[in-house]
Amino acid sequence: MKTFPLHICLGFILWMVVSIGCARDSRTLKWEVELVDVEERELRGYNDEALVGYRALEGRSPTLVDADLMRLAQARILARTNRRGDAIELFANIAHTAHRRSERARAHYEILDILDRAGGEHLIRERYRRLVLTYPDLMPGSNALLRLEASALRGDSMEVDQHLQWTAEHYERLTQTGLADNMLHFAAKMALRRYLAGDKEAESVARQLLQAVN
């Protein structure tokens, strides 16, 4: 049986690794160039063309995470072009199957955003709250908290009180996250507003909360 010197075998293996790596890099570069083109089409308002482009890129994505991002892009176009049912279905699939927690969180938030814009604000308040508690360290969690605060401000004093009560119940759970100061700051603003409206006892509450934020 014919044998080859070790240095020849190692050289052949190195050549194979480099060749495969170069081929992969070439495919990735081509994919990235195509992505820029599809994104430009979307920015120019050619939504249907961009939708087709993202679908094609999804099938040839270099990584599973890239594939998830292409699906998110498709779902956003569907939502923006009033194909809400298809958008919600795709977002729901992403929320359960995406490989990264950040993409799953984004998909959950996008579903609530669609429902919110369609007028289901009161029905999805609990789902916003769940999003805050599940993803307090990610942008969808902080955006959900902003939605809850805005909803409380649009309501009457009872809705503000309900939000503050929910804040008090869950604040300890979130003290080590970036949302804790946001929750305190909102409560401080409400106390200050009540003080300016004539509730003298609210002044000390506002001071204590603002000091806690500082």
C-alpha positions as CSV (number, residue, x, y, z in Angstrom):
1,M,0.0,0.0,0.0
2,K,1.4,3.3,-1.1
3,T,1.9,5.9,1.7
4,F,2.5,9.7,1.5
5,P,4.9,11.7,3.6
6,L,3.2,13.5,6.5
7,H,4.0,17.0,5.2
8,I,2.2,16.2,1.9
9,C,-0.9,14.9,3.8
10,L,-0.9,18.0,6.0
11,G,-0.4,20.3,3.0
12,F,-3.4,18.6,1.2
13,I,-5.6,19.0,4.2
14,L,-4.6,22.7,4.6
15,W,-5.4,23.3,1.0
16,M,-8.8,21.7,1.3
17,V,-9.6,23.8,4.4
18,V,-8.5,27.0,2.7
19,S,-10.5,26.2,-0.5
20,I,-13.7,25.4,1.4
21,G,-13.3,28.5,3.5
22,C,-12.7,30.7,0.4
23,A,-15.8,29.2,-1.3
24,R,-17.9,29.8,1.8
25,D,-16.6,33.4,2.1
26,S,-17.4,33.9,-1.6
27,R,-21.0,32.7,-1.1
28,T,-21.5,34.8,2.0
29,L,-20.2,37.9,0.2
30,K,-22.5,37.3,-2.7
31,W,-25.4,36.9,-0.3
32,E,-24.6,40.1,1.6
33,V,-24.4,42.0,-1.7
34,E,-27.8,40.7,-2.7
35,L,-29.1,41.7,0.8
36,V,-28.0,45.3,0.3
37,D,-29.9,45.3,-3.0
38,V,-33.1,44.0,-1.5
39,E,-32.9,46.4,1.4
40,E,-32.5,49.3,-1.1
41,R,-35.6,48.1,-3.0
42,E,-37.6,48.1,0.3
43,L,-36.4,51.6,1.2
44,R,-37.5,52.8,-2.3
45,G,-41.0,51.4,-1.6
46,Y,-40.9,48.3,-3.8
47,N,-42.4,46.1,-1.1
48,D,-43.4,43.1,-3.2
49,E,-40.0,42.9,-4.9
50,A,-38.3,43.2,-1.5
51,L,-40.6,40.5,-0.1
52,V,-39.6,38.1,-2.9
53,G,-36.0,39.0,-2.4
54,Y,-36.0,38.3,1.3
55,R,-37.7,35.0,0.7
56,A,-34.9,34.0,-1.7
57,L,-32.2,35.1,0.7
58,E,-33.8,33.2,3.5
59,G,-33.4,30.0,1.6
60,R,-29.7,30.7,1.0
61,S,-28.8,32.3,4.3
62,P,-25.3,31.7,5.6
63,T,-26.5,31.0,9.1
64,L,-29.8,30.0,10.8
65,V,-29.8,33.4,12.5
66,D,-29.6,35.1,9.2
67,A,-32.6,33.1,8.0
68,D,-34.6,34.3,11.0
69,L,-33.7,37.9,10.2
70,M,-34.9,37.4,6.7
71,R,-38.2,36.1,8.0
72,L,-38.6,39.1,10.3
73,A,-38.0,41.4,7.3
74,Q,-40.7,39.6,5.4
75,A,-43.2,39.8,8.3
76,R,-42.5,43.5,8.7
77,I,-43.3,44.1,5.0
78,L,-46.5,42.1,5.4
79,A,-47.6,44.2,8.4
80,R,-46.7,47.4,6.7
81,T,-48.7,46.6,3.6
82,N,-51.9,45.7,5.6
83,R,-51.5,41.9,5.2
84,R,-51.9,41.7,9.0
85,G,-53.1,38.1,9.1
86,D,-50.1,36.8,7.2
87,A,-47.8,39.0,9.2
88,I,-49.1,37.8,12.6
89,E,-48.9,34.2,11.4
90,L,-45.3,34.6,10.4
91,F,-44.3,36.6,13.5
92,A,-46.0,33.9,15.7
93,N,-43.9,31.2,13.9
94,I,-40.7,33.3,14.5
95,A,-41.6,33.8,18.1
96,H,-41.6,30.1,18.7
97,T,-38.8,28.9,16.4
98,A,-36.2,31.7,16.1
99,H,-32.8,30.6,17.3
100,R,-32.0,33.7,19.3
101,R,-33.9,35.1,22.2
102,S,-33.7,38.6,20.7
103,E,-35.5,37.6,17.5
104,R,-38.2,35.8,19.5
105,A,-38.8,38.9,21.7
106,R,-39.0,41.1,18.6
107,A,-41.6,38.8,17.0
108,H,-43.7,38.8,20.2
109,Y,-43.6,42.6,20.3
110,E,-44.5,43.0,16.6
111,I,-47.6,40.9,17.1
112,L,-48.7,43.2,19.9
113,D,-47.9,46.3,17.9
114,I,-50.2,45.1,15.1
115,L,-53.0,44.3,17.5
116,D,-52.5,47.6,19.3
117,R,-52.7,49.6,16.1
118,A,-55.9,47.7,15.2
119,G,-57.5,49.0,18.4
120,G,-57.1,46.1,20.8
121,E,-55.2,48.1,23.4
122,H,-57.2,47.0,26.4
123,L,-57.2,43.4,25.4
124,I,-53.5,43.2,25.1
125,R,-52.4,45.1,28.2
126,E,-51.6,41.9,30.0
127,R,-49.6,40.6,27.1
128,Y,-47.5,43.8,27.1
129,R,-47.0,43.3,30.9
130,R,-45.8,39.7,30.2
131,L,-43.4,41.0,27.6
132,V,-41.9,43.4,30.1
133,L,-41.4,40.7,32.7
134,T,-40.0,38.2,30.2
135,Y,-37.6,40.4,28.3
136,P,-36.7,43.3,30.6
137,D,-33.1,43.3,29.3
138,L,-34.1,43.7,25.6
139,M,-35.6,46.5,23.5
140,P,-39.0,44.8,23.1
141,G,-39.4,44.7,26.9
142,S,-38.6,48.4,27.3
143,N,-40.8,49.4,24.3
144,A,-43.7,47.4,25.9
145,L,-43.2,49.3,29.2
146,L,-43.4,52.6,27.2
147,R,-46.7,51.4,25.6
148,L,-48.1,50.6,29.0
149,E,-47.2,54.0,30.4
150,A,-48.7,55.8,27.3
151,S,-51.9,53.7,27.7
152,A,-52.1,54.7,31.4
153,L,-51.7,58.4,30.5
154,R,-54.4,58.2,27.9
155,G,-56.8,56.8,30.5
156,D,-58.3,58.2,33.6
157,S,-56.7,58.4,37.1
158,M,-57.9,54.8,37.8
159,E,-55.9,53.5,34.9
160,V,-52.8,55.3,36.2
161,D,-53.4,53.9,39.6
162,Q,-53.7,50.4,38.1
163,H,-50.4,50.8,36.3
164,L,-48.7,52.1,39.4
165,Q,-50.1,49.2,41.4
166,W,-48.7,46.7,38.8
167,T,-45.4,48.6,39.0
168,A,-45.3,48.2,42.8
169,E,-46.1,44.5,42.6
170,H,-43.3,43.7,40.1
171,Y,-40.6,46.3,40.8
172,E,-38.6,44.1,43.1
173,R,-38.4,41.5,40.3
174,L,-36.9,44.0,37.9
175,T,-34.5,45.9,40.3
176,Q,-31.4,44.5,38.6
177,T,-32.6,45.5,35.1
178,G,-32.5,48.7,33.1
179,L,-36.3,49.1,33.4
180,A,-36.3,49.6,37.2
181,D,-35.3,53.3,36.9
182,N,-37.9,53.9,34.1
183,M,-40.7,52.5,36.3
184,L,-39.6,54.7,39.3
185,H,-39.3,57.8,37.0
186,F,-42.8,57.3,35.7
187,A,-44.2,56.9,39.2
188,A,-42.3,60.1,40.3
189,K,-43.8,62.1,37.4
190,M,-47.3,61.0,38.4
191,A,-46.7,62.0,42.0
192,L,-45.3,65.4,40.9
193,R,-48.3,65.9,38.7
194,R,-50.7,65.1,41.6
195,Y,-48.8,67.5,43.8
196,L,-49.1,70.3,41.2
197,A,-52.8,69.5,41.1
198,G,-53.2,70.2,44.8
199,D,-52.3,66.9,46.5
200,K,-49.7,68.2,49.0
201,E,-48.9,64.7,50.3
202,A,-47.7,63.7,46.9
203,E,-44.7,66.1,47.1
204,S,-42.7,63.8,49.5
205,V,-43.5,60.8,47.4
206,A,-42.2,62.5,44.3
207,R,-39.0,63.5,46.1
208,Q,-38.4,60.0,47.4
209,L,-38.9,58.4,44.0
210,L,-36.7,60.9,42.2
211,Q,-34.0,60.4,44.8
212,A,-34.2,56.7,44.3
213,V,-33.8,57.1,40.5
214,N,-30.7,59.3,41.1
